Amino acid sequence: MLPSVSVVMPVGYGDKYFAVALNCFLNQTYDLLYDGQLEIVVVDNSDKPIRHLLPDDERIKYHRRERMSVGALRNVGTKLATGEICFSGDEDDWSSADRIAEQVDRLVGSGKSVTGFHNLLYWDTAIEKAHKYFYEVSGRNHPPYAMGTSQCYLKSWWAKYPFPEGQRAEDFGFQQEALHRSQLDSTDCGQLCVARAHRDSQCPPQFGHKQFPAVSNNDLPKEFFDAIGVEK
């Protein structure tokens, strides 16, 4: 019996980006193969609510909240989630159809409580160029790391160690807790996820830094470009 999964998706940018992310999770192979195992918990704190834009799908659970920190929104969504395993579903990012299946397999196989990606593909929407974030994991000097948009975790773990609500980088604090307690697993994202960098980003990537080198647009999957409506 495979575990039930909840994607927790805070929405703060209105209708600008979330449709791509939502469709990615609605089209997951995990749900197609194991009916009833997946739900998407949308926590909307946009200035203009987006409920009327959601498709009629019983897997989507919508909740409206007033403005609060991203950490607080993630905690609200995870508390409302019914899944044994939760995913951080950022509204402005793309995920492959097999991302959930792959990460659930990794989480269960590792025996850890949190997993994610330490290397991640990026798309710069301003100039339509690809980059990749590199965090080398090699021994004590470079312990495991899991970027926020990639985090997959046990709800039971979150119940003990929720997302920090009083700091900007709530995802870093969450993964640090797992790291310190030897409960963090990480890997390269491959083509499972692409983060979109845009002018609304609260923490814009430092493109040009050695950890954010440019890569070929061909390194990004064709399905990503189809989803955002851009020629590869």
Phi and psi in degrees as a GROMACS rama.xvg file:
@    title "Ramachandran Plot"
@    xaxis  label "Phi"
@    yaxis  label "Psi"
@TYPE xy
-75.623  150.105  LEU-2
-68.6769  149.877  PRO-3
-75.8402  149.855  SER-4
-128.141  138.21  VAL-5
-123.691  127.383  SER-6
-94.0516  120.254  VAL-7
-98.4902  113.666  VAL-8
-123.479  94.8066  MET-9
-67.6263  140.033  PRO-10
-123.844  118.961  VAL-11
-127.382  -9.08603  GLY-12
-101.334  14.9241  TYR-13
67.0031  -135.958  GLY-14
-94.4389  14.2636  ASP-15
-68.497  -40.8206  LYS-16
-131.248  -27.9457  TYR-17
-64.2562  -24.7024  PHE-18
-58.177  -38.8097  ALA-19
-64.6154  -48.9431  VAL-20
-62.5598  -43.2796  ALA-21
-60.6736  -45.8105  LEU-22
-63.0972  -35.2665  ASN-23
-59.3955  -44.2217  CYS-24
-77.8479  -29.9655  PHE-25
-68.1766  -23.6105  LEU-26
-101.44  17.9635  ASN-27
-67.4937  139.683  GLN-28
-66.9049  -27.1493  THR-29
-57.3198  -41.3126  TYR-30
-76.5905  -35.6347  ASP-31
-66.9666  -37.3103  LEU-32
-82.0874  -29.9173  LEU-33
-130.548  80.1795  TYR-34
-54.7941  134.234  ASP-35
87.3167  3.62013  GLY-36
-93.9245  -3.46381  GLN-37
-129.728  136.058  LEU-38
-135.59  155.718  GLU-39
-118.751  117.219  ILE-40
-98.3566  104.811  VAL-41
-92.5724  121.106  VAL-42
-111.964  102.339  VAL-43
-97.0982  116.568  ASP-44
-126.544  32.2697  ASN-45
-70.5602  155.615  SER-46
-62.9908  -35.014  ASP-47
-115.412  105.44  LYS-48
-53.4298  146.275  PRO-49
-112.395  11.8528  ILE-50
-56.0585  -40.4303  ARG-51
-66.0563  -12.6218  HIS-52
-92.2375  -8.4992  LEU-53
-78.3444  139.33  LEU-54
-69.5969  159.708  PRO-55
-79.2365  93.0344  ASP-56
-142.373  122.678  ASP-57
-66.1463  -14.0073  GLU-58
-76.3863  -17.5116  ARG-59
-91.7818  123.633  ILE-60
-112.663  116.537  LYS-61
-102.855  136.083  TYR-62
-138.927  130.09  HIS-63
-97.2781  132.018  ARG-64
-135.281  153.552  ARG-65
-75.3845  171.706  GLU-66
-57.5553  131.242  ARG-67
-156.06  172.37  MET-68
-66.096  158.619  SER-69
-62.6923  -38.2515  VAL-70
-59.2534  -42.8862  GLY-71
-64.3885  -39.9414  ALA-72
-64.1311  -41.4173  LEU-73
-64.1363  -38.0078  ARG-74
-67.8493  -40.9692  ASN-75
-60.1377  -48.483  VAL-76
-63.5967  -41.2069  GLY-77
-69.5101  -36.7584  THR-78
-62.5031  -37.5384  LYS-79
-79.4755  -16.9336  LEU-80
-67.2021  145.425  ALA-81
-102.979  -9.03759  THR-82
-74.0038  152.107  GLY-83
-73.8348  -29.6402  GLU-84
-119.354  137.146  ILE-85
-119.847  150.633  CYS-86
-121.343  141.736  PHE-87
-82.7905  106.925  SER-88
-102.909  91.1859  GLY-89
-68.2147  137.013  ASP-90
-67.8455  -18.8928  GLU-91
-108.145  13.3405  ASP-92
-115.62  162.775  ASP-93
-111.109  143.285  TRP-94
-130.411  142.577  SER-95
-70.346  162.388  SER-96
-66.025  -22.0796  ALA-97
-105.537  12.4324  ASP-98
-59.6853  -48.9929  ARG-99
-63.7313  -45.3931  ILE-100
-58.4391  -43.2419  ALA-101
-66.0256  -43.7851  GLU-102
-74.5068  -33.8232  GLN-103
-63.7679  -43.5871  VAL-104
-58.217  -42.2349  ASP-105
-69.2786  -42.6556  ARG-106
-62.4865  -47.749  LEU-107
-65.0775  -43.4193  VAL-108
-66.5187  -32.3942  GLY-109
-76.6054  -24.3127  SER-110
74.5717  9.34953  GLY-111
-91.9808  177.92  LYS-112
-103.065  -19.9812  SER-113
-138.942  136.682  VAL-114
-137.142  163.578  THR-115
-179.666  -166.453  GLY-116
-111.886  132.855  PHE-117
-96.3726  -16.6772  HIS-118
-119.619  132.6  ASN-119
-144.112  136.973  LEU-120
-75.7007  144.233  LEU-121
-129.89  149.952  TYR-122
-123.864  120.041  TRP-123
-85.3998  106.236  ASP-124
-68.8313  -23.7486  THR-125
-69.8203  -41.0576  ALA-126
-117.226  2.73056  ILE-127
53.8092  55.5907  GLU-128
-131.002  150.33  LYS-129
-96.1381  146.886  ALA-130
-138.253  171.65  HIS-131
-142.647  134.996  LYS-132
-87.1563  130.073  TYR-133
-118.315  123.777  PHE-134
-125.899  104.009  TYR-135
-72.321  124.683  GLU-136
-102.886  105.814  VAL-137
-150.439  76.9075  SER-138
88.2561  -163.859  GLY-139
-63.7533  -34.3207  ARG-140
-71.3693  -21.4238  ASN-141
-133.932  79.1961  HIS-142
-69.5766  170.37  PRO-143
-56.1715  151.253  PRO-144
-145.963  142.032  TYR-145
-131.883  113.08  ALA-146
-65.4158  149.161  MET-147
-54.8794  -47.36  GLY-148
-66.3915  -11.9722  THR-149
-105.022  0.239585  SER-150
-74.6497  131.718  GLN-151
-126.605  128.588  CYS-152
-150.117  156.422  TYR-153
-73.5574  134.134  LEU-154
-63.2933  -32.9728  LYS-155
-63.5643  -32.9267  SER-156
-69.3464  -46.1192  TRP-157
-57.2968  -36.8894  TRP-158
-59.2389  -30.2847  ALA-159
-88.4399  -35.249  LYS-160
-134.522  75.2177  TYR-161
-68.3855  172.284  PRO-162
-67.303  135.951  PHE-163
-61.7054  137.363  PRO-164
-103.656  -12.6302  GLU-165
-103.891  12.7212  GLY-166
-131.378  155.74  GLN-167
-69.3888  -45.0868  ARG-168
-93.464  69.8985  ALA-169
-63.8241  -30.7846  GLU-170
-66.9776  -36.1783  ASP-171
-66.2831  -45.106  PHE-172
-61.0871  -37.6473  GLY-173
-65.9819  -45.5523  PHE-174
-73.0831  -29.0202  GLN-175
-65.1422  -37.2542  GLN-176
-61.7692  -43.5466  GLU-177
-66.7317  -39.1217  ALA-178
-61.1685  -48.4883  LEU-179
-64.1483  -24.5562  HIS-180
-103.995  16.8511  ARG-181
56.8546  39.686  SER-182
-122.188  20.6645  GLN-183
-113.761  131.08  LEU-184
-122.749  144.757  ASP-185
-148.922  160.402  SER-186
-153.792  172.839  THR-187
-71.1423  142.927  ASP-188
-72.4038  -19.815  CYS-189
58.6392  -127.38  GLY-190
-114.4  27.7225  GLN-191
-79.2168  -20.595  LEU-192
-154.039  143.726  CYS-193
-132.541  121.919  VAL-194
-88.4146  137.173  ALA-195
-99.9358  123.333  ARG-196
-96.0848  130.307  ALA-197
-147.489  173.585  HIS-198
-68.2684  -16.7892  ARG-199
-86.0951  -7.72199  ASP-200
-58.794  132.442  SER-201
-74.4158  -33.1455  GLN-202
-125.525  79.7487  CYS-203
-63.3945  138.588  PRO-204
-62.5232  150.05  PRO-205
-91.5786  68.446  GLN-206
-60.4199  137.033  PHE-207
104.628  -26.1932  GLY-208
-67.6803  153.346  HIS-209
-60.9625  -22.155  LYS-210
-85.6616  -7.12992  GLN-211
-127.56  56.2807  PHE-212
-70.2429  154.86  PRO-213
-71.1036  143.873  ALA-214
-129.566  171.175  VAL-215
-69.9658  142.943  SER-216
-58.9817  -24.174  ASN-217
-69.2453  -14.7785  ASN-218
-73.4703  -16.9779  ASP-219
-90.9378  142.963  LEU-220
-67.6033  147.433  PRO-221
-57.3059  -36.1537  LYS-222
-60.6056  -30.5847  GLU-223
-64.8304  -47.5431  PHE-224
-65.608  -37.1697  PHE-225
-61.2175  -39.6789  ASP-226
-67.624  -37.9609  ALA-227
-94.8394  -3.8013  ILE-228
73.9331  37.7366  GLY-229
-123.596  140.503  VAL-230
-70.5118  137.35  GLU-231
